[in-house]
């Protein structure tokens, strides 16, 4: 290894080129800072190459299959049942990822952001080292932004090193469609995987992790979600504990204990969303004085600053959420802070969107959370089956639920499952961000017919004015 004594000087150094990292780099560069990104692999991070983009392509394919099955509703007749060619889908995935990666690289080039390939580690709170192949170089910085991301590991109860056991993003690199797929988890990645592979023809069994009784949504969403999963013949094991996993070259056997007793599930594959671990073990944070939790995550302020005010952290490496939308918001705030601007991020109103065949989108407080916080609340729930556009689109399943504070009429939470949910969530986020009241939702015009009218009538239901609410 060649070690250079000379330290290159850079104003802002960003460790990691994922969504949080490259957004931070671009914002700092746009504001006149000299910026460099240190990245071990490819820019775009896990979201682009392994998670967000691949999974959403697969969910889109699953949705197209479901749509094709419903064509006769519109008087359109095809040639038999639709099927999926996994090889073609994988090739399409690689092309899309390649194109988007080129776009990120072009952004870095446009803003003259230096791209440094290698593994970063702090030498002090003003110097960082980069190791690559047989060389080690030093960089002196004024501000640093840590966007190193996180990795996933299998839960202790699941053995590793078997091709039938799949961790995280590896699911979207499969070359065969599982005959029977067991999914262990309860987060959005697990739900999306269940929806995708059920549409592809796999038999699906879900085991909720941590012995959970329900998914982590509002009770109305959980009830509708359970109904839809049952309708699609997806078996869900709730309050279940895995006691044994036995995997071979041909199959995998999972033994679970529930309130009904012990049962063993035989399947072709087992998927686990995995437990998240921050990528801080190689950063040598003790050298720069940045504090971290016992699990390796970096606590940050609402200005994304760490315990060292000139060093920032964003995205999965922090102790503040793991969604790409949060990483992007944090990244922009960090880049602006590093350039001397007063910029903050607010974690409270981050929407959660699950791209199942019947999408889920939520923001704000659930009914249970609102009551726990002591709010006197009103609730209105509008079923999509009462919406004209949902009827003509053959999308009657799902609901919109709005929670408001009784005394002030301030909207506290928005929860939706079904057609159009992901598209409508932005309006809900804006209302909550502005501290909007019920009349702020009911006063404007809504196109007719449109799925947006479900959002309107749910709000009108809070006032007892909804015309089509059963």
N, C-alpha and C positions, 0 to 999 in steps of 0.2 A: 504494500500500500504506500502511495506517495502522499505525504502530508505537507500541505503548503503553509508556510508561516505567514504569508501575506493574506490579509482579510479583505475581501471585496466589500465595498460599501453600498448599501441600498437603504432607501428611506423606509419602505414597508415590505416586509417579507411575509408571505402567506404560506402556511404549511398545509398542503392538501388542495387538490383541484376539483373537488366535488361541487355540488350546487352552492353550498355556503361559501366555499373558498373562492371559486371564480367570480361569484357575484361581489364578494368583498374586494377582490383584486380590481375588477373593472370599475367599481364605484370610486375607489381610491385613485385609480389612474385617471378617471374622468375629471376628478377634482385637482389634478395636477401633480399627484405624487408619483415618484419613481417606484415601481412595484416589481417584485419577483415572486413567482409561485414555485414551491418545491413539491414535487409529486413523484411518488415511487412508481406508479403505473401510468394509466392514461387519464387525461383530464375528463371531467364529467363524473368521476367517482362511482360509487356503488349504485347510486340512483340511476344513472344513465346506462351503465354496463350490465348490472346484475339485478336491479330491483324495480324501480318505478317504470321504466320504459318497457323492459321485457314483460313484466306482469300485466301492464295495461294493454299491450299488444295482444296477449293471450286472452284477457277479459273481453277485448273487442271482438276477437275471433269467436269466442264463446257466445257473445251476444248475437253475432251474425248467424250462427247456427240456429239459435232459438228463433230469430226472425224468419229464417228460411222455413222452419217447421210451421210457422203461422201464416204462410203465404195464401193458403186456401181461404183464410178468413176474408181476404181481399179479392177472391175470385181468381187468384193466380195459381196455375198448376205447373209443377215441375216434374222432374223425372226421378221420383223416389226420395228416400231420406238423405239429407246432407251428411257428409262425413268430413273428417279433418285429415289433411296430409301434413303430419308433423314436420317432416323434412322441409317442405316448402315454407311452412311457418317459421322454422328456425332460420332458413336462408333469408326470409324477409326481415326477421328480427336483426340479423347481423348487418344487413344493408342499412336499416334505419339507424342503428346504433352508430355505424360508421359515418353516416351522413351528419348526424347530430354532433358527433365527436369532432368532425372537421369544422363544424360551425363554432364550437367552443374554441378550438385552436385559432380560428380566424379572428374571433373576438380578442383573444390575447395578443395576437399580432397587430391588430388594428390599434390597440391602445398601448403598444410597445411594452407589454408586460413580459419580462424575461421568464423563460420556462426552464427550470432547473430539474433535471432528472436525478433522483437519488433519495436516500433515507436521511431525514433530518434529526438532529439532536442538539439541545441547547448546551452551550459552553458556559455562558453567563447570561445575565439579563439584557445584554446588548450584543451578544454574539451567538451565532448558530453554526453548527458544522453540518456538512452534507457529504455522506459517503456514497460513492458509486464505483462499482467494480474495484479497481485497484487504486483509486484516488480518494482523497479527503480534502475538501476545501472549506474555508471559513468565510462567513459573511457577517459583517457588522451592520446592525439595523437600528433604526430609531423607534419603529413600532413593529410588533409582530402580531399576526392573526393566526391562531391555531384552529385549523379545520381538518384535523386528521381522521375524523370519522370514528366508526366503531366496527367491531367484528362480532360474529355470532358463534356461539358454541352450543353443542347439544346439552340438554338437561342431563343431570347425573344418572337418571333412571333409564336413559337410552344409550346403548353402546355405540361406539363409533367404528369406523373402518369396515363398513359393509355397504356394497353398492345398492342394496335394497333400502337402506336408511338414508334419507335425503335431508340435508340441512339448508334452510333458507332458499336463496336464489338458485341453487342447483336444480330445483324443481323445473325451472324454465330452460334447462339445458338437456332434458331427457330426450332420448331418441326413440322411445316407445311410449305408448299411452298405457298407464297402469291399468291392469284388470280390476284390481281392488286397491284403493288408496286409503290408508289410515292417515288422518290429519290430527296432529297433537298441538293444540293451541286454541286461543280464543280472540286473537287480534285480527286486524283487517287483512293481513297477508294470508292467514289461514282461511278466512271466509272467502277471499277472492280465489284462492286455490280450489276450494270446495266447489265453487260455482263454475270455474273453468273446466275442471276435469269431469265434473258431472255432465256438462254439455258435450264434452269430448267422448263420452261413453263409459267412463270409469264408474265402478261402484264406489261410493264414498261412505266412510265412517269417520266421525269427528269425536275426539276426546278433548273436552275442555281442560286446559292446563290449570294447575294450582287448585284442583278440586272445586272449580267454580260452579255455582248454581246456574248462572246465566251469562250471557254476553254483556259487555260493558256499555250498554246503551240505555236509553230511557225505557221504562217498563213497557210502554206501548210499542216501541220499535222491537223490543225483544219478543213480544208476543207475536207480532206479525212475521218477524224473521223466523221464528220457530215453526210457524204454520207453513211458510214458503219452503223451508228446508224439508219438512215432512212431506209436503206435496211432491217435491223432487226426489223423494225416497232417499234422502240423506239422513242416516242414523246418527243421532247426537247423544253421546254419553256425558251426562252432567253429574257433578259432584262425584267424579270418578278418580280413582288413584291407580296409576300403572304400577303393578307389582313385579312384572317380569317381561322382558323382551328377548325373544330368541329368533335370530336372523340367520338364514342360510343363503346359498347362491340362488335358490329357486323362490323362496318366499320369506315372510316374516310373521311371527306369532306374537301377539301382544295380549297379556293378561291384565284385566282391569277389575277393580272391585268397586261396586256401586252399592246403593242402598238395597238393591234387589239381589245382591250376592256377587259372586265371582264369575267372570266369563272370559273366554279366550277368543280373540279375533284373529282370523287367518287372512292374510292379504298378500298382494304382490309387492307393495311398497309401503314404507312408513315415512311421513314427512313431519318435521318439527320446525316451527318458526325459529326456535332457538332463543337463547338468553344473550342479551346484548352486553358487550364488554368494550369499554372505551380504548381506542388505540393510543394510549399514553405511555405504554411500558418502555418504548424506545426513545421517547422524547427527552429523557433526563430532566424532568421538570424541577427537580431539587436544585439543579444548577442555576436556574433562573428565578427560583423563589415562588413559582406559581403553585398554589395549593390545589389539591385534588381530594376527592372522597376516597373511602376505603375501596370502592369498586373502580377507582381510576378516573371517574368523571370529574370535569372541571366546573366548579360553581362559577356563575357569572352574574353580573348586575344587569339592570335593564338597559345599560349602555354597552353590554357585552364585554365589559372589562373583567379581568380576573383579579386575583389578589395583588397583581402588579398592574398598575393603572395604564401602562403603555403596552401591555400585552393583552390581547383580546382572544376570545374563543367563541366558536359558533358551531351549530349543527350537532351531530350525534356524539361528539366528544364531550359535550357539556352535560350538565345534570338537568337540562331544561327542555325536554322533549326530543322526539326522534323523527319528526315528519320533515320531508323535504321543504315544504312550504315554510316551516319554522326556520330551517337552515338558511333559506334564501332571505327571509326577513332579517334574521340576525346578521347575515353576511353583509347586506347593504348597510345596516346600522354600523357595523364594525368598520367597514371601508370609509364611511363618512366620518366616523369618530377619529379614525387614524389621520384623516385629512383636515382635522380641526373643526368639523361641524358638530353641532349638538344634535345627536340622533339617538333614538331609543327604539326598543321593541317591546311589545306587550303580549305576553303569552296567553292571557285569559280568553281571548275570542278567536282562537285558531280553529278553523273548521276541520272536521274529520269527514273524509269521503271514502266510502268503500265501494269499489267498482265491481260489485257482484252483478249478475244478470238483472236483478231488481236492485238498483243502486241505493245506498244509504248515505245520507248527508246530515250532519248535525253540527250545531254550534250553540254555545251558552249552557245554561243550567238545565239539568234534567228535572223532572217533577220531584224526584226524591231529594236531589241536591237543594232545590229551591226551598222545600219544606224544612230540611235540616238547617238551612241558614236563617230560618225564622220568617220567611216571606209569607204573607197572606196572598195566595195566588188564585188566578183564574186559568182554566185550561180549556182549549178548544181543539177538537180533533176532526179533521175532514177526510173522509175516505175518497180515494181516487175513483172509485166506481160511480160516484155522483158527479164526476167532472165530464163534460161533453167531449173534450178532446181526448181524454183517456179512453172513453168508450169507442170513438171512431178509430183510435190507434190500436185497439185491442190490448190496452194496457190498464185494466181496471184494478189491478192488485196494488196495494200500498196505501199510504196515508200521509197526511201532513198534520203535525201537532205543534201548537204554539202555546207558550206559557207566559203569562204576564203578571205583574204585581197589581193586586186589586185596587189599592188606594191611588196609585200614581198612573196606572195604565202602561207603565214602562214594560217593554218586551224583555223577558229574561232568558228565553230559550226557544230554539227552533229545531224540530226533529222531523225528518222525512225519510220514507222508504218507498221506492217505486219510480216509475218513469219520470224523468225530468228533475229528480232530486238534486243531482250534482250541479245542474245548470242554475237551479233556483237558489242555491246556498249563498251565492255572492250577495244577492239582495238582502238576505237575512243577516249576513255579517255586517253589511253597511248599516242596517237599521240598529243592530246592537252596538256597533261602534259609536254611533251618534246618540246613543241613549234614547232611541226612538220609542214613541208611544204607539198604541194601537191605531189611533187615527192617522198616524204617519204611513201606516200600511194600507189602511182602508180608503184613504182619500184619493190617491192617484188612479188614473185610468189603467185598465188591464186589457190586453187584446182579447177578442172573443172570436172564435173559440181558441183557448190556449190552456196548456197545463198550468200556467201561472195563476189562473183563476182559483186553483186549489189553495194557493198561498193567500189570496184575497179572502176567500170564504172561510178559511180557518181563522183569519183575523176577525172577520165579521162575526163569527161565532162567539168570540169573546164578548161582543156587545149584544148578542141575541138577535143579530140581524141577518145571519146567513140564510139565503133563500133555498139553497139546495142541500143543506146539511140534514141528513136523516135524524 
